[in-house]
Amino acid sequence: MAEVVLGYGGAEKKVMLAIDESEYSYYALTWVLDNLKESLNKSPLVIFMAQLPTKNAYTFAASLGSARMYCPVSATQEFNNSVKENQNKLTLALLEKAKEICASRGVNAETLTEVGDPQTAICNAVEKLNINLLILGERGLGKIKRAILGSVSNYCVQNAKCPVLVVKKP
C-alpha cells in the first residue's frame, strides 16, 4: 500500500473531511483514521459539515375532514427559528461525535460548519482554509438518482481547488 505523506518538507498540510449524517461519511472518517493517521499526527484534521438553508415557506397538510385544497402557508418566524435552531443542534452533535471518534484514536480534529448548499459550501471552505486534501464519502447513489439529484462528490472533484479523495464504502 502506498503511503501518503502530507507533512513533507516541514510545511503543515491541511486535510479536510466533509461529512453529513450518512453512514458513508462515517465510513470515510474511519477510513481516514485507519489509513492516514500517521500523516494526521503532524497537522489537524478539519471536519466540515454544511447545513442546508431553511425554507421560508412550508406546506402543512390538512386533515381528511378539512377542505382538500392545496394551500402553501407561510411559516411563522418563530417556527423558522425553531427549525434553524434544531438543525444547528443536530449539526453540532454530529460534528462532536466525529471529533470524539478522532480523539479516541489519537487524532486532533477541528470542526467547522457553514450554512449553504453542500457542494458550494465545501468548495468555498477549501479555498478559505487553504486545504491541501479534501476527503469525501461517496453516498452510493445510482446513476439515475445521481443524474437527478446531483453528486456533491462529483461537483467537488470538478471544482475544489485541491486534490479530492472520494472514499467508497465496499
LUMTI-899537 format. One record per residue: residue number from 1; chain; x, z, y of N, C-alpha, C in turn. Coordinates in nm, 4 decimals, always signed. Each point is the difference from the previous one (the first is absolute). Last residue first. Layout:
BEGIN
NODE  num  chaine    n.east      n.up   n.north   ca.east     ca.up  ca.north    c.east      c.up   c.north
NODE  NUM       A         X         Z         Y         X         Z         Y         X         Z         Y
...
//
This chain:
BEGIN
NODE  num  chaine    n.east      n.up   n.north   ca.east     ca.up  ca.north    c.east      c.up   c.north
NODE  170       A   -1.7287   +0.0627   -0.0335   -0.0096   -0.0760   -0.1259   -0.1360   +0.0108   -0.0667
NODE  169       A   +0.1162   +0.0101   +0.5342   -0.0276   +0.0947   -0.1071   -0.0160   -0.0789   -0.1294
NODE  168       A   +0.2971   -0.1361   +0.4455   -0.1172   -0.0308   -0.0812   -0.0156   +0.1059   -0.1092
NODE  167       A   +0.2441   -0.0451   +0.5105   +0.0080   +0.0615   -0.1316   -0.1308   -0.0265   -0.0734
NODE  166       A   +0.2945   -0.2331   +0.4205   -0.1352   +0.0261   -0.0472   +0.0112   +0.0497   -0.1435
NODE  165       A   +0.3305   -0.0448   +0.4595   -0.0027   +0.0180   -0.1439   -0.1430   +0.0344   -0.0396
NODE  164       A   +0.2736   -0.2440   +0.4453   -0.1173   +0.0704   -0.0526   +0.0085   +0.0028   -0.1527
NODE  163       A   +0.3410   -0.0706   +0.4809   -0.0329   -0.0313   -0.1399   -0.1160   +0.0863   -0.0474
NODE  162       A   -0.0109   -0.0869   +0.5129   +0.1002   +0.0562   -0.0899   -0.0330   -0.0470   -0.1417
NODE  161       A   -0.2878   -0.0566   +0.3930   +0.1326   -0.0342   +0.0520   +0.1114   +0.0648   -0.0819
NODE  160       A   -0.5284   -0.1767   -0.1334   +0.0835   +0.1169   +0.0313   +0.1403   -0.0458   +0.0403
NODE  159       A   -0.3595   -0.3071   -0.1530   +0.0112   +0.0332   +0.1417   +0.0889   +0.1193   +0.0354
NODE  158       A   -0.1109   -0.1998   -0.4569   +0.0139   -0.1128   +0.0915   +0.0375   +0.0408   +0.1423
NODE  157       A   -0.0828   +0.3269   -0.3382   +0.1126   -0.0823   -0.0472   +0.0258   -0.1128   +0.0992
NODE  156       A   -0.3785   +0.2640   +0.0752   +0.1238   +0.0693   +0.0369   +0.1236   -0.0777   -0.0460
NODE  155       A   -0.4285   -0.1621   -0.1215   +0.0163   -0.0082   +0.1452   +0.1333   +0.0624   +0.0421
NODE  154       A   -0.1227   +0.0442   -0.4492   +0.0362   -0.1387   +0.0308   +0.0231   -0.0181   +0.1495
NODE  153       A   -0.1568   +0.4191   -0.1484   +0.1385   -0.0219   -0.0408   +0.0457   -0.1424   +0.0306
NODE  152       A   -0.4497   +0.1149   +0.0833   +0.0880   +0.0690   +0.0940   +0.1454   -0.0274   -0.0365
NODE  151       A   -0.4203   -0.3230   -0.1039   +0.0942   +0.0885   -0.0661   +0.0928   +0.0599   +0.1037
NODE  150       A   -0.5378   -0.2271   -0.0326   +0.1351   -0.0055   +0.0546   +0.0881   +0.1022   -0.0696
NODE  149       A   -0.4785   -0.1275   -0.0830   +0.0335   +0.1218   +0.0735   +0.1334   -0.0073   +0.0724
NODE  148       A   -0.1538   -0.3759   -0.2613   -0.1099   +0.0414   +0.0876   +0.0411   +0.1169   +0.0892
NODE  147       A   +0.3050   -0.1672   -0.3237   -0.0298   -0.1087   +0.0932   -0.1088   +0.0403   +0.0993
NODE  146       A   +0.1118   +0.2971   -0.3479   +0.1106   -0.0076   +0.0946   -0.0251   -0.1089   +0.1036
NODE  145       A   -0.3031   +0.0436   -0.3552   -0.0139   +0.1114   +0.0944   +0.1100   -0.0038   +0.1050
NODE  144       A   +0.0313   -0.3202   -0.3414   -0.1198   -0.0241   +0.0819   -0.0165   +0.1106   +0.1034
NODE  143       A   +0.3541   +0.0330   -0.3196   +0.0214   -0.1099   +0.0945   -0.1198   -0.0202   +0.0923
NODE  142       A   +0.0590   +0.4921   -0.1895   +0.0057   -0.1321   -0.0616   +0.0150   -0.1069   +0.1069
NODE  141       A   +0.1862   +0.5081   +0.0618   -0.1184   -0.0845   +0.0170   +0.0194   -0.1307   -0.0757
NODE  140       A   +0.3008   +0.4096   +0.0567   -0.0515   -0.0527   -0.1254   -0.1282   -0.0800   +0.0132
NODE  139       A   +0.3244   +0.2405   +0.3174   -0.1311   +0.0565   -0.0272   -0.0622   -0.0539   -0.1283
NODE  138       A   +0.5298   +0.0900   +0.1474   -0.0963   -0.1092   -0.0098   -0.1330   +0.0572   -0.0456
NODE  137       A   +0.3803   +0.2609   +0.2964   -0.0545   -0.0138   -0.1343   -0.0986   -0.1150   -0.0012
NODE  136       A   +0.4488   +0.0699   +0.3288   -0.1457   +0.0030   -0.0134   -0.0370   -0.0018   -0.1471
NODE  135       A   +0.4451   +0.0620   +0.3804   -0.0449   +0.0022   -0.1391   -0.1515   +0.0182   -0.0011
NODE  134       A   +0.4417   -0.1540   +0.3475   -0.1402   +0.0388   -0.0109   -0.0398   -0.0104   -0.1461
NODE  133       A   +0.4847   +0.0428   +0.3034   -0.0648   -0.0404   -0.1246   -0.1416   +0.0563   -0.0016
NODE  132       A   +0.2703   +0.0526   +0.3862   +0.0865   -0.0946   -0.0691   -0.0577   -0.0507   -0.1324
NODE  131       A   -0.2007   +0.1925   +0.5077   +0.0056   +0.0224   -0.1443   +0.0849   -0.1096   -0.0638
NODE  130       A   -0.1323   +0.1533   +0.4849   +0.1199   -0.0702   -0.0486   +0.0241   +0.0269   -0.1483
NODE  129       A   -0.3833   +0.1366   +0.2868   +0.0916   +0.0986   -0.0590   +0.1312   -0.0610   -0.0480
NODE  128       A   -0.3545   -0.2691   +0.1997   +0.0238   +0.1136   +0.0907   +0.1079   +0.0945   -0.0519
NODE  127       A   -0.1445   -0.3682   -0.2752   +0.0733   -0.0451   +0.1179   +0.0364   +0.1158   +0.0932
NODE  126       A   -0.2666   +0.0865   -0.3780   +0.1319   -0.0464   -0.0450   +0.0858   -0.0391   +0.1195
NODE  125       A   -0.4498   +0.1064   +0.0780   +0.0805   +0.1199   -0.0249   +0.1407   -0.0374   -0.0458
NODE  124       A   -0.3135   -0.3488   +0.0549   +0.0355   +0.0575   +0.1299   +0.0881   +0.1233   -0.0161
NODE  123       A   -0.1761   -0.1989   -0.3889   +0.1037   -0.0856   +0.0602   +0.0429   +0.0513   +0.1369
NODE  122       A   -0.3556   +0.2258   -0.2142   +0.1234   +0.0152   -0.0778   +0.1115   -0.0810   +0.0637
NODE  121       A   -0.4291   -0.0457   +0.1822   +0.0542   +0.1328   +0.0303   +0.1313   +0.0234   -0.0736
NODE  120       A   -0.2476   -0.3943   -0.0871   +0.0691   -0.0070   +0.1286   +0.0604   +0.1350   +0.0382
NODE  119       A   -0.2437   -0.0226   -0.4057   +0.1101   -0.0960   -0.0046   +0.0756   -0.0079   +0.1329
NODE  118       A   -0.3933   +0.2925   -0.0449   +0.1200   +0.0386   -0.0745   +0.1158   -0.0990   +0.0069
NODE  117       A   -0.3513   +0.0849   +0.3961   -0.0051   -0.0826   -0.1194   +0.1282   +0.0247   -0.0788
NODE  116       A   -0.1048   +0.4041   +0.3070   +0.0025   -0.1445   +0.0170   -0.0142   -0.0714   -0.1321
NODE  115       A   +0.1869   +0.5035   +0.1962   -0.1327   -0.0594   -0.0153   +0.0130   -0.1492   +0.0257
NODE  114       A   +0.3899   +0.3430   -0.1994   -0.0501   -0.0693   +0.1186   -0.1374   -0.0544   -0.0314
NODE  113       A   +0.4190   +0.3721   -0.1997   -0.1259   -0.0718   -0.0132   -0.0354   -0.0645   +0.1339
NODE  112       A   +0.4286   +0.2646   -0.3102   -0.0442   -0.0654   +0.1225   -0.1327   -0.0697   -0.0282
NODE  111       A   +0.4202   +0.3678   -0.2167   -0.1279   -0.0698   -0.0098   -0.0414   -0.0531   +0.1364
NODE  110       A   +0.4785   +0.1369   -0.3018   -0.0725   +0.0149   +0.1260   -0.1306   -0.0765   -0.0157
NODE  109       A   +0.3773   +0.2308   -0.3701   -0.0927   -0.1048   +0.0441   -0.0625   +0.0372   +0.1333
NODE  108       A   +0.4206   +0.1200   -0.3922   -0.0531   +0.0328   +0.1318   -0.0882   -0.1159   +0.0467
NODE  107       A   +0.1229   +0.1583   -0.5182   +0.0139   -0.1063   +0.0993   -0.0673   +0.0444   +0.1294
NODE  106       A   +0.0133   +0.2248   -0.4539   +0.1204   +0.0154   +0.0815   +0.0241   -0.1081   +0.1027
NODE  105       A   -0.3813   +0.0876   -0.3097   +0.1081   -0.0779   -0.0615   +0.1267   -0.0003   +0.0854
NODE  104       A   -0.3984   +0.2201   +0.1402   +0.0177   +0.0511   -0.1366   +0.1109   -0.0741   -0.0744
NODE  103       A   -0.1301   -0.1461   +0.4342   +0.0732   +0.1272   +0.0068   +0.0245   +0.0566   -0.1394
NODE  102       A   -0.2688   -0.3893   +0.0388   +0.1401   -0.0279   +0.0346   +0.0831   +0.1279   -0.0014
NODE  101       A   -0.4588   +0.0448   -0.0615   +0.0565   -0.0677   -0.1172   +0.1477   -0.0297   +0.0246
NODE  100       A   -0.2418   +0.1705   +0.3605   +0.0246   +0.1036   -0.1008   +0.0601   -0.0591   -0.1269
NODE   99       A   -0.1413   -0.2949   +0.3383   +0.1184   +0.0737   +0.0456   +0.0375   +0.1099   -0.0996
NODE   98       A   -0.3979   -0.2415   -0.0715   +0.1162   -0.0859   -0.0242   +0.1294   +0.0711   +0.0391
NODE   97       A   -0.4023   +0.2198   +0.0983   +0.0173   -0.0080   -0.1455   +0.1234   -0.0834   -0.0344
NODE   96       A   -0.1309   +0.0142   +0.4474   +0.0591   +0.1278   -0.0401   +0.0245   +0.0036   -0.1508
NODE   95       A   -0.2271   -0.3705   +0.1804   +0.1413   -0.0016   +0.0405   +0.0709   +0.1291   -0.0417
NODE   94       A   -0.4629   -0.0262   -0.0731   +0.0698   -0.0948   -0.0877   +0.1484   -0.0073   +0.0334
NODE   93       A   -0.2736   +0.2627   +0.2797   +0.0085   +0.0608   -0.1332   +0.0745   -0.0908   -0.0973
NODE   92       A   -0.0937   -0.1622   +0.4337   +0.1035   +0.1034   +0.0051   +0.0171   +0.0690   -0.1353
NODE   91       A   -0.3486   -0.3161   +0.0413   +0.1299   -0.0650   +0.0129   +0.1130   +0.1024   -0.0012
NODE   90       A   -0.4417   +0.1610   +0.0060   +0.0304   -0.0630   -0.1281   +0.1382   -0.0645   +0.0033
NODE   89       A   -0.1651   +0.1779   +0.4022   +0.0303   +0.1075   -0.0958   +0.0392   -0.0563   -0.1356
NODE   88       A   -0.1499   -0.3035   +0.3284   +0.1316   +0.0524   +0.0347   +0.0417   +0.1109   -0.0963
NODE   87       A   -0.4329   -0.1721   -0.0378   +0.0959   -0.1023   -0.0417   +0.1429   +0.0479   +0.0282
NODE   86       A   -0.3514   +0.2679   +0.1538   +0.0089   +0.0046   -0.1465   +0.1003   -0.1009   -0.0538
NODE   85       A   -0.0870   -0.0041   +0.4635   +0.0645   +0.1261   -0.0373   +0.0170   +0.0110   -0.1512
NODE   84       A   -0.2409   -0.3680   +0.1770   +0.1425   -0.0096   +0.0333   +0.0763   +0.1247   -0.0456
NODE   83       A   -0.4683   +0.0029   -0.0460   +0.0585   -0.0970   -0.0928   +0.1509   -0.0109   +0.0244
NODE   82       A   -0.2444   +0.2637   +0.3002   +0.0055   +0.0640   -0.1312   +0.0651   -0.0915   -0.1031
NODE   81       A   -0.0875   -0.1701   +0.4297   +0.1106   +0.0965   +0.0045   +0.0173   +0.0702   -0.1339
NODE   80       A   -0.3682   -0.2904   +0.0489   +0.1254   -0.0754   +0.0007   +0.1210   +0.0934   +0.0004
NODE   79       A   -0.4240   +0.1977   +0.0429   +0.0167   -0.0546   -0.1341   +0.1316   -0.0765   -0.0090
NODE   78       A   -0.1234   +0.1568   +0.4220   +0.0329   +0.1141   -0.0871   +0.0253   -0.0468   -0.1433
NODE   77       A   -0.1582   -0.3065   +0.3196   +0.1418   +0.0275   +0.0217   +0.0462   +0.1146   -0.0902
NODE   76       A   -0.4103   -0.2873   -0.1748   +0.0286   +0.0846   +0.1153   +0.1497   +0.0224   +0.0112
NODE   75       A   -0.2067   -0.4517   -0.2153   +0.0272   +0.1392   -0.0344   +0.0303   +0.0780   +0.1273
NODE   74       A   -0.3134   -0.4444   -0.0552   +0.1281   +0.0468   +0.0505   +0.0154   +0.1482   -0.0326
NODE   73       A   -0.2836   -0.3559   -0.2884   -0.0152   +0.1083   +0.0964   +0.1381   +0.0418   +0.0465
NODE   72       A   -0.2748   -0.4447   -0.2481   +0.1243   +0.0730   +0.0196   -0.0174   +0.1018   +0.1124
NODE   71       A   -0.3657   -0.2179   -0.3297   +0.0204   +0.0355   +0.1391   +0.1318   +0.0746   +0.0142
NODE   70       A   -0.3711   -0.2713   -0.3466   +0.1431   +0.0212   +0.0174   +0.0232   +0.0269   +0.1468
NODE   69       A   -0.4587   +0.1064   -0.2815   +0.0651   -0.0850   +0.0986   +0.1475   +0.0329   +0.0017
NODE   68       A   -0.4357   +0.1687   -0.2420   +0.1143   -0.0665   -0.0614   +0.0602   -0.1009   +0.0959
NODE   67       A   -0.2819   +0.4906   +0.0496   -0.0058   -0.1440   +0.0265   +0.1260   -0.0640   -0.0541
NODE   66       A   -0.1068   +0.4424   -0.2473   +0.0100   -0.0404   +0.1403   -0.0133   -0.1513   +0.0130
NODE   65       A   +0.0203   +0.2460   -0.4186   -0.1305   +0.0111   +0.0626   -0.0002   -0.0463   +0.1444
NODE   64       A   +0.4048   +0.0170   -0.2667   -0.0912   -0.1029   -0.0508   -0.1368   +0.0047   +0.0663
NODE   63       A   +0.4259   +0.1663   +0.2834   -0.0574   +0.0367   -0.1293   -0.1012   -0.1059   -0.0420
NODE   62       A   +0.4204   -0.1334   +0.3075   -0.1305   +0.0647   +0.0126   -0.0507   +0.0346   -0.1389
NODE   61       A   +0.5273   -0.0568   +0.1900   -0.1071   -0.0505   -0.0857   -0.1278   +0.0790   +0.0229
NODE   60       A   +0.4161   -0.1166   +0.3470   -0.0570   +0.1085   -0.0770   -0.1176   -0.0543   -0.0792
NODE   59       A   +0.4710   -0.1955   +0.2484   -0.1363   -0.0304   -0.0395   -0.0486   +0.1130   -0.0885
NODE   58       A   +0.3788   -0.0141   +0.4164   -0.0233   +0.0170   -0.1430   -0.1441   -0.0343   -0.0282
NODE   57       A   +0.3971   -0.0668   +0.4121   -0.1396   -0.0142   -0.0416   -0.0076   +0.0108   -0.1515
NODE   56       A   +0.4147   +0.0368   +0.2264   -0.0869   +0.0672   +0.0956   -0.1470   -0.0102   -0.0375
NODE   55       A   +0.4697   +0.0168   -0.3163   -0.0991   -0.0881   +0.0608   -0.0824   +0.0810   +0.0998
NODE   54       A   +0.5252   +0.1066   -0.1406   -0.1400   +0.0266   -0.0338   -0.0906   -0.0972   +0.0748
NODE   53       A   +0.5189   -0.0906   -0.1775   -0.0790   +0.0411   +0.1169   -0.1457   +0.0200   -0.0403
NODE   52       A   +0.4021   +0.0790   -0.3499   -0.0883   -0.1055   +0.0491   -0.0756   +0.0491   +0.1220
NODE   51       A   +0.4887   +0.1677   -0.1534   -0.1400   +0.0420   -0.0002   -0.0833   -0.1149   +0.0554
NODE   50       A   +0.5116   +0.0371   -0.2571   -0.0842   -0.0526   +0.1077   -0.1422   +0.0521   -0.0173
NODE   49       A   +0.5059   +0.1924   -0.1573   -0.1364   -0.0322   -0.0413   -0.0795   -0.0445   +0.1212
NODE   48       A   +0.5485   +0.1151   -0.1985   -0.0924   -0.0478   +0.1032   -0.1375   -0.0259   -0.0604
NODE   47       A   +0.5143   +0.2543   -0.0742   -0.1239   -0.0328   -0.0702   -0.1053   -0.0281   +0.1065
NODE   46       A   +0.5662   +0.0112   -0.0358   -0.1156   +0.0053   +0.0888   -0.1215   -0.0439   -0.0811
NODE   45       A   +0.4992   +0.2268   -0.1306   -0.1010   -0.0984   -0.0360   -0.1168   +0.0184   +0.0963
NODE   44       A   +0.5375   +0.1340   +0.0953   -0.1362   +0.0392   -0.0352   -0.0874   -0.1197   -0.0352
NODE   43       A   +0.5366   +0.0246   -0.0991   -0.0882   -0.0197   +0.1151   -0.1430   +0.0344   -0.0407
NODE   42       A   +0.3597   +0.0636   -0.3035   +0.0810   -0.0235   +0.1202   -0.0846   -0.0188   +0.1255
NODE   41       A   -0.1783   +0.0505   -0.4460   +0.0627   +0.1270   +0.0360   +0.0812   -0.0129   +0.1279
NODE   40       A   -0.2123   -0.3724   -0.2204   -0.0872   +0.0730   +0.0921   +0.0567   +0.1360   +0.0379
NODE   39       A   +0.2142   -0.2859   -0.3218   +0.0089   -0.0599   +0.1336   -0.0810   +0.0780   +0.1021
NODE   38       A   -0.0234   +0.1327   -0.4518   +0.1383   +0.0177   +0.0482   +0.0160   -0.0552   +0.1416
NODE   37       A   -0.4176   -0.0627   -0.2290   +0.0232   +0.1376   +0.0430   +0.1395   +0.0198   +0.0583
NODE   36       A   -0.2703   -0.3928   -0.1879   +0.0799   -0.0045   +0.1225   +0.0388   +0.1391   +0.0500
NODE   35       A   -0.2661   -0.0836   -0.4098   +0.0999   -0.1065   +0.0034   +0.0896   -0.0027   +0.1231
NODE   34       A   -0.3664   +0.3249   -0.0937   +0.0760   -0.0135   -0.1239   +0.1176   -0.0959   +0.0136
NODE   33       A   -0.3031   +0.0636   +0.3618   +0.0711   +0.1256   -0.0244   +0.0836   -0.0057   -0.1267
NODE   32       A   -0.2745   -0.3693   +0.1055   +0.1048   +0.0139   +0.1006   +0.0828   +0.1259   -0.0269
NODE   31       A   -0.3792   -0.0657   -0.2642   +0.1026   -0.0993   -0.0336   +0.1185   +0.0113   +0.0960
NODE   30       A   -0.3805   +0.2626   +0.0828   +0.0790   +0.0540   -0.1117   +0.1089   -0.0981   -0.0420
NODE   29       A   -0.2893   -0.1477   +0.3389   +0.0745   +0.1179   +0.0447   +0.0849   +0.0561   -0.1122
NODE   28       A   -0.2964   -0.3506   -0.1004   +0.1140   -0.0497   +0.0785   +0.0864   +0.1169   +0.0480
NODE   27       A   -0.3985   +0.1080   -0.2149   +0.0928   -0.0563   -0.0974   +0.1249   -0.0506   +0.0723
NODE   26       A   -0.3472   +0.1441   +0.2648   +0.0716   +0.1142   -0.0575   +0.0918   -0.0427   -0.1135
NODE   25       A   -0.2682   -0.3279   +0.2039   +0.0907   +0.0561   +0.0999   +0.0809   +0.1149   -0.0572
NODE   24       A   -0.3408   -0.1915   -0.2609   +0.1134   -0.0918   +0.0104   +0.1027   +0.0507   +0.1014
NODE   23       A   -0.4250   +0.2107   -0.0666   +0.0989   +0.0413   -0.0995   +0.1251   -0.0892   +0.0061
NODE   22       A   -0.3023   +0.0664   +0.4479   -0.0055   -0.0584   -0.1337   +0.1086   +0.0552   -0.0919
NODE   21       A   -0.1024   +0.0740   +0.4902   -0.0516   +0.0975   -0.0954   +0.0014   -0.0497   -0.1438
NODE   20       A   +0.3718   -0.1729   +0.3410   -0.1429   +0.0195   +0.0259   -0.0487   +0.0970   -0.1069
NODE   19       A   +0.5171   -0.1581   +0.2355   -0.0918   +0.0420   -0.1059   -0.1447   -0.0082   +0.0477
NODE   18       A   +0.5540   -0.1653   +0.0993   -0.1367   -0.0009   +0.0524   -0.0941   +0.0327   -0.1152
NODE   17       A   +0.5427   +0.0932   +0.1150   -0.0973   -0.0265   -0.1047   -0.1382   +0.0090   +0.0615
NODE   16       A   +0.5413   -0.0742   +0.1844   -0.1381   +0.0404   +0.0233   -0.0863   -0.0420   -0.1175
NODE   15       A   +0.5533   +0.0928   +0.1673   -0.0903   -0.0550   -0.1004   -0.1393   +0.0530   +0.0298
NODE   14       A   +0.5146   -0.0596   +0.2649   -0.1333   +0.0590   -0.0082   -0.0857   -0.0754   -0.1012
NODE   13       A   +0.5543   +0.1028   +0.0820   -0.0995   -0.1041   -0.0213   -0.1350   +0.0660   -0.0200
NODE   12       A   +0.5090   +0.1290   +0.2307   -0.1221   +0.0460   -0.0644   -0.0994   -0.1146   -0.0077
NODE   11       A   +0.5515   -0.0316   -0.0020   -0.1189   -0.0159   +0.0833   -0.1233   +0.0448   -0.0773
NODE   10       A   +0.4492   -0.0181   -0.1850   -0.0241   +0.1167   +0.0831   -0.1237   -0.0110   +0.0874
NODE    9       A   +0.1592   -0.3218   -0.3427   +0.0695   -0.0099   +0.1278   -0.0270   +0.1162   +0.0932
NODE    8       A   -0.3686   -0.0719   -0.3644   +0.1372   -0.0481   -0.0019   +0.0593   -0.0025   +0.1395
NODE    7       A   -0.4474   +0.1505   -0.2243   +0.0770   +0.0686   +0.1030   +0.1449   -0.0436   +0.0049
NODE    6       A   -0.3407   -0.1560   -0.3148   -0.0626   -0.0113   +0.1312   +0.0850   +0.0607   +0.1100
NODE    5       A   +0.0204   -0.2256   -0.5234   +0.0720   +0.0911   +0.0878   -0.0541   -0.0201   +0.1402
NODE    4       A   -0.1479   -0.0972   -0.5414   -0.0273   -0.0321   +0.1396   +0.0700   +0.1037   +0.0860
NODE    3       A   +0.0887   -0.2008   -0.5205   -0.0126   +0.1165   +0.0864   -0.0214   -0.0459   +0.1432
NODE    2       A   -0.1205   -0.2300   -0.5065   +0.0771   -0.0075   +0.1238   -0.0254   +0.1237   +0.0849
NODE    1       A   -0.0240   -0.0325   -0.5450   -0.0851   +0.0000   +0.1187   +0.0884   +0.0000   +0.1234
//
